[in-house]
Amino acid sequence: VSGGQAGNLHRPEDKQNFTALLAELRRQLDALGASDGRHYQLTIAAPIGPSEYKNIELNAIGPYLDWINLEAYVFYTANSPITNFNAPLYASSTDPAPESKRLNLNADAAVKAYLAAGLPANKLVLGVPF
């Protein structure tokens, strides 16, 4: 696991620990639901950048979640080294970013990455700016 703010503690096993946390939350919510006849939803707000979602076991989290909110509304910020599209839906040939970023930092690429990891389309919610 990598990234985050300077000084944040992270360990290699945190990727698997996040999946284990979701599994335990789902187990506990299902147990509660069995006792009161309700279904408790478990969702996450998930990153859209490959450098962030590489820290999540995308191929393992689907069974535990009711849906996944893909945060596709801020790809570039005031801290970015270049001025760029804030939240591109698709890759653009006029994007000034290097090709590796241009092809991967857009909503279309993020959705395709989550689908390729085995997450069902009916669990993905694309968050877009307005």
N, C-alpha and C positions, 0 to 999 in steps of 0.2 A: 504494500500500500504506500502511496506517495501523494504529495501535494498538500494543499491546505495552507493555513497561515503558519508563518515561521513560529517555531516554539510548540506547535501542536504535537502531541505524542501520538505516534502511530507505529504499529508493529506489523510484520509480514502476515501474521495470522488474522489480522483485523478483517480481511476480505471474507474469510470463512466465518469469522465471528459475527459479521453482519447478517449473513445467511442464517446462522444459528439463532440469532436474536429474532429474526422474522419468523422462523419456525416455532420458537417458543411462544412468541406473542400470538401466533395463529392458534397454537395448541390451547393456550389459556383462554383466548376469546371463544374458541369453539366449545370449550368446557363450560364457560359461562353461558353461552347460547343454548347449550343442551339443558341447562338448569332452568332457564327462563323462556325458552322458546323463541329467542331472537337470533338474528344473524348480525354479528358485529363486523363491520368492514375494517380492513387493514389496507392502507395505501401508503405510498411513498411519493415524494417529489424527487425525481431522478435527474441526474445531469445529462446533458446532450453532447458534451465534448468527449472525444475518445480518451483524452488524458485523465478525465474524471471517471467515466463509466468503466474503465479498465480495472478500477478498484472494487467493482461489484461483480459477484458471480451471477451474471445475467441469465445464464443457462440453468440456474438453480432456484431463483427467487419466485418464479411465476406461481407455483402452487400455493404459496403462502399469502399472496396479495389479491385483493379484489380488483385493483387497478393501479396503474403507474402513471403519474403525472410527469410528462417530459417537459422540463423547463426550457423551452425553446424561445425565450424572449430576450435574452441578453447574451449574445456571442462575443460582442466587443464592447468595451467600456471605456471610460475616461483614462483608465490605466493601461489600455492597449497601446503598443508602440506605433500603430498606424491608425488613421481614420478609416473606418470601414462600415459596411452595412451592419446595423444593430442586430437584426434577427432575420437573416435570409432564409427564405423557404427552400430555395434550390441553390446549387452552386452557380456562380455567375462568372463568365469570362472577363468581366470588368472588375472583379474583386481584386484589389491590390495585394492581397495576402499571398504568401508562397503557395504553390499548387497543393502541397500536402494539407495545408489548412483549408484552402479554398474548397477542396473536394470533400472535406470531412466536417467543417463547421457550418452546417446548415441543417434545417429541420428534416429535410428529406433523407439525408445521410444518417441522421440519428435514428429516425424511425426504422430505416432499413437495417441498421446495426442491431437494434433491439429485436426485430423480427428474425434476423439471421441467428440470433442467440437462442431462438426457440420460444420467445415470449409471444403469447397469442395476441393478435391484433385487437381483439375485443377487450383487452385489458390496458391498452395504451391510450392515453389522453394527451393530445398535443396542446401544450400551453403556448399561446402566441400573444404578441403585444397588440395593443389597440391604441 
